[in-house]
């Protein structure tokens, strides 16, 4: 049994086993800014969806292909492709059940100027804050301060600070049921803080990690039904792994020196913040060395690999953006998903350690560089208590309502310049038009 999802939601299609999902990426981020009681009323500016796959860069001759495969095998640069049967069968399943475009209608703003214009403000802010521009040095150390609660039922929905340094190296939370607008020094520097979100805007170094640990325990002093003080039920990581496209774009820093390696820092401290039976998800690239580093981190945290997900990038018409089994470029990114051992939770006890990992496919039309789908709507059904779980997003590039976020770009996509007023609701009539076979009218919904 499969489901063509109806609004509200960013999941456009999902089968009964939740092994194949079609998600709208900008909408997933937009919806994550709100709560059921106070849903988001803004749309995220996006790039136009791809209409055609990228031109192939694959070697054309058999000898050239063999040379590439030998080079990659010798250097360990590439992983074996994600099971091609899962990719092709998953796409075929979506096409058979879902006849609309593979993403909602997107909101654009002067072409690509949103992406190209904001780093000036963002980089200037990061330099002044002492964090440093991502990829251009780490800046100077600033002594952290105690937590700052921006709003509550007794405080206003807007907050002003003279400069971005007032928000850095400290844990900041919005305790209100409504979003809070933070003004930072000037009229163009406004950031929206979602309801019940908490963030720490800082690089991930040893001193920052120590401060984060203290603040997590201070703000979570009591245990929940599933987590001890300072612990989380779900932790998501999106490390800035080094690859060719990242080096070309220079949009964020990548892991280079061992003594500045944030994954090394996290390997030493993040495990104590994972609740028994917690889910841990880590985005990786298609490099064997990256997978190995991620799995070593899992081992240091006492996390057992239980699932692997592939985000397959397609055009608006559902075509992979490049060859599925390409040697030079692959149209998907992988998420490793693990659980910490919980002896009271039979489904993930040591007795199941030999169970094969579950493979899941997430399909989505890509957007701006490094902008990934928000996994909140996919993860929540996997939580033992989806109404009161604790979540942490490490290396986040936007905030999420009800979650903690940590990294030197946590406010990037919460800058008001990325947003416009609009409805995050997809036309509820789309499904009925589709069922009635009115394809011309159904297509207008996207």
N, C-alpha and C positions, 0 to 999 in steps of 0.2 A: 504494500500500500504506500502511496506517495501523496504528497501534499503540495499544492500550489498555495503559498501562504498569502493571507489577506492582511491588509494594513490594520493597525500599525505594526511595523517591524521592518528590519532591513533584510531578513531572510526571505528571498523571493520563492525559493523552492527547497524542500528538504524531504528525503524519503523517510520511511517509518523507522528504519534502523539508525537514522542520523549519520549515515556513512557518506552521503552525498548531499552537499548543500550549495545553493547558489545565493550569494550575498551581494548586496549593493554597498560598495565600500564607503563613499561619502555619506550615505544615509546611516550606515552603522555608527559612524563617528558622531553625526548630528544627533541621533537618538540617544547616544550614550551621555549626552550633556544634560539630560533631563531625568526625571523620576516619574513613576505613575501618577503621583499627585501633582507634579509640576513638570509636564513634558516640555521638551525643547520646542521653541517657536522660530528657530533660525535655521537657515540652510548654509552649508559649507561650500564656498567657492571651489570649483573643480576644473580640471582640464576636460576638453571634449573627449568622449570615449573613442577608442580606436575603431576605425571602420574596416581596416584591412590588417592582416598580419605584417610584421616587419619583414623587409627583404632578407632572404637567407644569406648567412655569412658562412655556411658550411662548406668544407672542402668539396670540390666537384669531382675529383678523380678518386679511384679506389686507393691508389698509392698515397695520395694526400691525406685521405681519411685514416689510413693505417699509421702514417707518421704522427698524426695528432693523437690517436689513441695510445701509441707507444709513449709519446711524451707525457701525456696525462697519467699513464700507469706508472711511469718511472718516478714522477715527482709527487704523486698522490694528490694532484690538484683537484680531481673530480671524483664524485661519488657515482656508483652505478645509478642509472636512472630510476626514478620512482616507478613501481610496477606499471608498465604501460597499459596492461589490461584494465587496471583500476581507472586510469585517466580516460581511456577511450570508452569504456563501458559507462563510466560516470557521465561523460558528456552526452553519450547516446541516450542515457536515461533522462537527463534533463531535457534534451531536445524532444523526446517523445511525450513528455508530460507538460512541458512549459513552452508555450508558443510565442511568448513576447520577447522583446529585446532583453539582453542579459544585464541591463542596468536601467535605473530610473532616469528620467530626464534630468540633466545636470545644469547647474547654475554656473555661468562663466562671468568673469569680470576682466574686461580689456585683455583678452587673450591670456598670455602667461605673465602679465605684469604683477599679479598677486604674488606668485612664487619668486619672481626676480626682484620685486621691489621691497619685500619685507626683510630680507636678510640685512639690509643696511641698518634699519632700526634695531633689529634683533642683535646683530653683531656689535653695534655700538653699545647697546645695553649690556651685553655680556662682558665687554671689555671694561666698562665702568664699574660693573658689579664685582670685579675681581675673579670671576669664573674664567674668563678668557674666551675668545672665539673658538668654537669647536674646530679642531684641526690646526689651530694656530697657537698652541701653547696653553698652559693651564691657568695662567693668571697668578695673582698673589693670594695667599691664604688670608681669609678674614675670620676672626673669631666668631663662632656660631652664637646665636642668641636663643632664648627660650621660645617655646611655641607661641604662635600668634593666631588667635581666633578672630577671623575677619567679621563675622556676623552671627547673630543669634536672633531669636524672636524679639529681643529688646533693642537690637542695633539696626542701623540703616542698611539698605541694599547696595550702597556704594562706599568705597573706601579709597583714600588718597595716600600715596607715599611720595616723598620728594624724588627718590631715585630707585633704580632697580636693586641696588645693593641692600635696601631695606627689606627685600624679599628673599635674599639669597642666604644660603647656609643656615637656614632655620626651617622648622616644620610649621606649615601654615595650613589652617583648615577653615572651611566654611561650614559652620554648624547650623546654618539656616536651611529651611525647606525650599528656599528660593535661590537662584543664582545671585552672585555678588559681582559687581563691576568694579575692578580695581584700576584707578588712574595712577599712572607712573610718570610724574614729572611734566608731561605735556599732553596736549589735546589728542595727538595721534597714538598715544601709548595707553591703550585701554585693553584690559584682559578680563574675560569672563570666567569666574570661578564657579563651577557647577555645584549644586546642592550636595552637602555632606561629603565633599571631596577634600582630600588632604594632599599636600605636595611638599616636596623639598627640592628647591631649585639649586643644584650644586653639581659639581663634578663628582665622580664616584672614586674617592681616594680613601686612604686609611683613616684620616682624621674625620672626614665627612661620614664614613661608615660608622665610626664609633659614636658620633653625635646622633646619627639616624637611629641606632640601636637604643640609645638612652631615651630618645623621644618616643619611639614606638612603645616602649614599656611604660613610659609616663602617660601616654594618651590611651593605652590599652592596659590599665592597671589591674583589671579584673578579667578572669577567664570567661570565655563564651561557652556555648554548649559543646563546641568542637576544638577550641583553641585556647592555649594558655596565654597569660599576659604577654603582649608584644608579638604575638604570632598571627599568621595569616593562613587562610584556607586555600587561597589561590595566589600564585606568584607568576607573573608573566615577564619574560625578559626578551628584549630585542637588541642584542649587543651590536655595535657598529663594526661588524666584521669587515676586514679589508678585502676588497675585490676591485677589479678593473673599472667597473662603472662608478664606484664610489670615488676612486682616485681621480677619475676624469671630472666628476661633478664637484668635488671638494665641498659638498654641502654639510658634511659633519665629520668629526674626527674618527679615525679608525685605530684599532689596537696595534701598537707598534712596540714600545719599549716595555720589557717585563716589569720594571719597577713602577710603571704608570698603567699597568694593565688592570682595568676595572674588574675583569672576570677573576683575576687572581685575588683581588680584594674581596669580592663577593664570595669566592670559594671558602674564604676564611671566616665569614661572619653570617652569611645569609641562612645557613642551615638552622640556626637557633630560632629563626623567625618563621619556620615552617611548622604548622600544626601537624599532629599525627593524622596521616591520611590526606595531607594537603596535596592538591594538584599543582604541578610546576610545568610551565610551558616555555620553551625557548626556541626562538626563530634561529635558523642556521642557513648558511649558504650551501652551494653544491660542491664544497671542498671537503675532502676527506679529513684534512687537518682540523677544520672547524668543527666537524662532527665529533672528532676525538676530544677536543677541548671541552665541548659542551657535555659530553658523557663523563669526562673526568670531573667536571663540576657537579654533575648529578651524583656521582659516587661520593664526593666529599660531603654532600648534603644528606646522604642516606636516601637518595631518590632512586626508585626503580623505573626504568623505561617501560611504559605500558602501551603507548600509542605513538603513531607517526602520522602527521597530517601533511597534505600537500595543498598549497594555494596555487591553483592553476589559473594563469592569467589568459584571458580571452578577449576577442573583439566584442563589440556590441552585438554581433550576430552569432556569438558562441564558437568562433574559431580560435584555436590556440594561437598566441601571438608569434610563435616560431615553432620549429620542429619539436615534436614531443621527445624524441630521442637524440636531439642534437648534441654534438660533441663540443661546440664552441659556446652555445647559449641554450639554456633550457627555459621553458615557459612557466616554471613553477618555483616556489620557495617552500622549504620544509619547516615544520614545527615538530620538535621533539616534546612529547608529553609524558611526564612521569608522576609517580605518587610516592610520598614518604610512607614508610612502613608503619602500619597501625595494627597492632596485634589484636585489637578489639574489632577490627573491620575485616571480616572474613574474605571479602572479595579481593582484597589486595594484601593478603598475608603471604609469608614466604612460601607457603605451599603452592602458590600459583606463579612462582618466579619463572617457571619454564613455559608458561603460556605464551604463544606468539603475540607479538604486538599487533594491536588493531590498527588498520589503515583507514583513514578517512580522507575524503576529497572535498575541498572548499574551492568553489569556482567564483571568480569575480573579475570584472573589467578593471584594469589598473588605472590609477589616477596619478597625482603628482609623485615625483621621485621620492622613494622611501615611505610613502604613505600606505600603510597596510590596513586591512580590514580590522575593525574593532571586534574582538572575540567575545565581548560580554554576552551577547545574545546566544552565542554557541556554547559558552562555558556554563552559564547559569543552570541549565537543566542537569548538569553533571555535579552540581554542588549538593551536598547532603541536606543543606538547609538554604535554599536559594534566596530566602527572604532576609537572612541575617548572617551571611558569610562575610569574611574580611578578605579583601583583595589588594594586591600591590603590583603596580606596573613599573618595572625598572627599565631605564633608558627610554621612558615615555616621551612622546612628542606632542601629546595633548593630555588634558585632564579628563577624568571619567567620573560621573556622579556616583558617589558612594564608595569610590576606590581611593587608595593612596597611589601617588605617582612620585617617582624619584629620578632625577637626571638633570643634565645641563640644558635640556630643551623642553622641559615639561610644559612650558607656557606657549610654545611656538604656535600651535594651531588653535590656541585660545585667544590669540590676538584678534581684536574686533575687525581688523581689516580683511580677515579671511571669511567673514560671515555676512549674511544679509537676511533681512526679515523675510519669512516665508513659511509655508506649511511643510512639515515633515511627514504629512500623511500622504500615502499613495491612494489614488482614486479607488474607493471601495467597489466601484462598478466594474473594474477591470476584470475580475474573476468571472462575473456573470456574463460579460461580453465575450470572454474567451470560451466559456462553456457553451454559449449559444452559437459559437462559430463565427461571430462577427469580428473577423481579424482586423479589418480596416479601422473599426472603432476601438478595438482593444489596443492597437498599436499607438493610438493617440494618448494612451495612459502613460506612456514611457517618455 
